[in-house]
């Protein structure tokens, strides 16, 4: 049962008893502007730690791709994207009974899409590290939320009753609980805003009186008392580094220099990174000649100090209303919200693109990673209200981009004309066509148009949808799924490109730039990161053949520069184009929970209890920067004898004869979707049962329970989707061990 109180107080609910795991909603009240809402709240042989709270950012092993199992388009686009990005098999979730209409009710969304998806995440053991949900094509894009909004006792005209599938997934805890707070203007605490936001009240009602008292003491120059009360508040909210910073400032004003320096150091260790803000803060002027203070200043970023810094996303953390990422166990006086980044890979019906256009866009985006392209970010400034809505922060965003070493310009036309090398474009116009502009976006560019129906995918539509920008070469774009009114908080701010330019992934950049995203449909490649300086150093990806109990040895590269040295480079950040050194190495076995530790010249992964057959080890190279920029490499491993299980695909009528998978083969065979079923055979060791054919994590066919050692199947190509299809055999050996074959890649053509 859910109990809803006044709009100006707090929504309270009970935790659903049918859920478990880290993805589940949890009861956690917090303050939101002038009203309160509720937020739902493998073994490594070197010194290691479980990474349930250790990393931020986004990489392929943290993306779950969701497929509409009844849609050929959805399967096809997912096939291509999963292959392009090396998404682990366990991260591909196929849902059945997905509604076929473009608009569905919020109850249908919860029961047929969101809850089955979250249940699968829990059951597959992904809750510890999943960061992003990427829907393939043929999912409803618009969700009718009038039933949830009716629970509000105070109605706001700006809360129109349609939300998007991506944004309601982003606020999954609130959405699953039926809590309409997901539609609030400032519900996205991960978004970055003015630095002043850090110093708004960060806790729950229990400590609000103390916070007010501190403000009064400070304004009355009773700094010693304010400083001591802040120390008490820090005990309740240890993650709140802005409180530590404030305490350091009050201690300095109270003539306690030693305490001030110590508190400032603790603030930096807890997460404070803005050197620009500290540099302009006159409260510390009496410390500026001290050596220990100057050493602390060296540790900080040389930013402008006006905006909350770009930060890597972390679903394992709670995000406080003042934008602080809180790691560790939840504390009653230090509440926050958790989110899941969410995008659609493509929309192919109604006003969407063709399947080919969608695949081309995803391919182009995947090739853009770490390329550091040259070009210019453009902002359109016209008299159209759609353009003027985001004008207030346009100059500041351009100044930030230029400070980073990028080119950024304002244009007086809706679109850039005859312009090459566009890194990004933000504009506002109801109808447009890209082709006549003769302009070109670089691979990885983001294009963002503010207009009422830019994300309304049903046809006819009186306005141009974001699909026009995807066709034009954008790696990602967005649009609202209903009339949103010209309200800036519902759209990405001009700082979208600042976050992207600093190395954030496409999904992170979008969600850091929109305060109230509930109507925004985001489409594109969530992993695209052309400006990332992640340690993307080569690792040997040849197939490793091991005997049971042997260790897998990995020799990571020690190339690159540490973040501190990277900051000291003379060029602006955007012009360094230098890969960071690997600070930590994180390993996952078959997409399981990550384990890792400090990088070393040689790392041994103990495979003592790993069953024989085929496995994959995902290797994440992580930098020591605030974004935790990183890359992922997959190492294939075969354990035990090569003939323990084999999968054969009949390639009659293709370019080669029948082939069986061995630990050294990975060549795709081409099949036409019109040429009839595909014939496959499984051969396993003596006494094997439960012979199963898999397409990634999905069971495609299963032999009769009485069958032993071998089985044959025929599979309709349309059940697999077009494009690159990865088939594997699985069986239970005579001694009860489940074993999986080397993958066989086939290419299903139209």
VENSUL-V63736 format. One record per backbone hydrogen bond with DSSP energy under -1.0 kcal/mol. CO is the residue of the C=O (numbers start at 1). NH is the residue of the N-H. If there is no record, write none. Layout:
co & nh
CO & NH
CO & NH
This chain:
co & nh
1 & 14
3 & 12
6 & 9
12 & 3
16 & 19
21 & 24
28 & 39
30 & 37
32 & 35
35 & 32
37 & 30
43 & 606
49 & 596
59 & 62
60 & 63
62 & 131
62 & 132
64 & 134
65 & 93
66 & 136
67 & 95
68 & 71
71 & 75
72 & 76
73 & 77
74 & 78
75 & 79
76 & 80
77 & 81
78 & 82
79 & 83
80 & 84
81 & 85
82 & 87
88 & 91
89 & 92
91 & 65
93 & 67
95 & 69
102 & 141
102 & 142
104 & 144
105 & 109
106 & 110
107 & 111
108 & 112
109 & 113
109 & 114
110 & 115
113 & 117
114 & 118
115 & 119
116 & 120
117 & 121
118 & 122
119 & 123
120 & 124
121 & 126
122 & 125
126 & 129
126 & 130
131 & 341
132 & 64
133 & 343
134 & 66
135 & 345
141 & 165
142 & 104
143 & 163
144 & 106
145 & 149
146 & 150
148 & 151
149 & 152
156 & 159
158 & 160
160 & 162
161 & 145
163 & 143
164 & 168
165 & 169
166 & 170
167 & 171
169 & 172
170 & 340
171 & 175
172 & 176
173 & 177
174 & 179
175 & 178
179 & 182
180 & 183
181 & 184
184 & 187
187 & 189
188 & 191
193 & 308
194 & 197
195 & 198
196 & 199
197 & 200
204 & 207
205 & 208
207 & 211
208 & 212
209 & 213
210 & 214
211 & 215
212 & 216
213 & 217
214 & 218
215 & 219
216 & 220
217 & 222
218 & 221
221 & 223
222 & 226
223 & 227
224 & 228
225 & 229
226 & 230
227 & 231
228 & 232
229 & 233
230 & 234
231 & 235
233 & 237
237 & 240
239 & 241
240 & 243
240 & 244
241 & 245
242 & 246
243 & 247
244 & 248
245 & 249
246 & 250
247 & 251
248 & 252
249 & 253
250 & 254
251 & 256
252 & 255
256 & 260
257 & 261
258 & 262
259 & 263
260 & 264
261 & 265
262 & 266
263 & 267
264 & 268
265 & 269
266 & 270
267 & 272
273 & 301
274 & 278
275 & 279
276 & 280
278 & 281
281 & 284
282 & 285
284 & 287
287 & 290
290 & 294
291 & 295
292 & 296
293 & 297
294 & 298
297 & 300
301 & 275
301 & 303
306 & 195
313 & 57
314 & 317
318 & 326
319 & 337
320 & 323
324 & 320
326 & 318
331 & 334
337 & 319
341 & 133
343 & 135
344 & 524
347 & 353
349 & 352
354 & 358
355 & 359
356 & 360
357 & 361
358 & 362
359 & 363
360 & 364
361 & 365
362 & 366
363 & 367
365 & 368
368 & 371
376 & 423
377 & 409
378 & 426
379 & 411
384 & 387
384 & 388
385 & 389
388 & 391
391 & 394
393 & 397
394 & 398
395 & 399
396 & 400
397 & 401
398 & 402
399 & 403
400 & 404
401 & 406
402 & 405
404 & 574
407 & 377
409 & 379
411 & 381
419 & 440
421 & 376
422 & 442
423 & 446
424 & 378
425 & 448
426 & 380
427 & 450
430 & 464
434 & 437
435 & 438
437 & 418
440 & 422
442 & 445
445 & 475
446 & 425
448 & 427
451 & 454
453 & 456
454 & 466
457 & 351
465 & 468
466 & 469
466 & 470
467 & 471
468 & 472
469 & 474
470 & 473
475 & 525
476 & 447
477 & 523
479 & 521
480 & 455
485 & 487
487 & 490
488 & 491
489 & 516
493 & 496
495 & 499
496 & 500
497 & 501
498 & 502
499 & 504
500 & 503
505 & 509
506 & 510
507 & 511
508 & 512
510 & 513
512 & 192
513 & 493
515 & 188
517 & 520
518 & 164
519 & 481
521 & 479
522 & 344
523 & 477
525 & 528
526 & 507
528 & 506
529 & 370
529 & 532
530 & 372
533 & 580
534 & 536
544 & 638
546 & 640
547 & 550
552 & 605
554 & 603
561 & 581
562 & 566
563 & 567
564 & 568
566 & 569
572 & 575
573 & 576
579 & 561
583 & 599
584 & 622
585 & 597
586 & 620
587 & 595
588 & 618
589 & 592
594 & 51
595 & 587
596 & 49
597 & 585
603 & 554
604 & 45
605 & 552
607 & 610
613 & 639
615 & 637
616 & 590
617 & 635
618 & 588
619 & 633
620 & 586
621 & 631
622 & 583
622 & 584
625 & 628
629 & 623
631 & 621
633 & 619
635 & 617
636 & 544
637 & 615
638 & 546
639 & 613
641 & 644
644 & 685
646 & 683
647 & 661
648 & 681
649 & 659
651 & 654
659 & 649
662 & 665
669 & 747
671 & 749
672 & 675
678 & 715
679 & 650
680 & 713
681 & 648
682 & 711
683 & 646
685 & 688
688 & 709
689 & 732
691 & 703
692 & 730
693 & 700
693 & 701
694 & 728
695 & 698
698 & 695
701 & 693
704 & 707
708 & 710
709 & 684
711 & 682
713 & 680
715 & 678
716 & 719
717 & 720
717 & 721
723 & 748
725 & 746
726 & 696
727 & 744
728 & 694
729 & 741
730 & 692
731 & 739
732 & 689
733 & 736
737 & 733
739 & 731
740 & 614
744 & 727
745 & 669
746 & 725
747 & 671
748 & 723
749 & 673
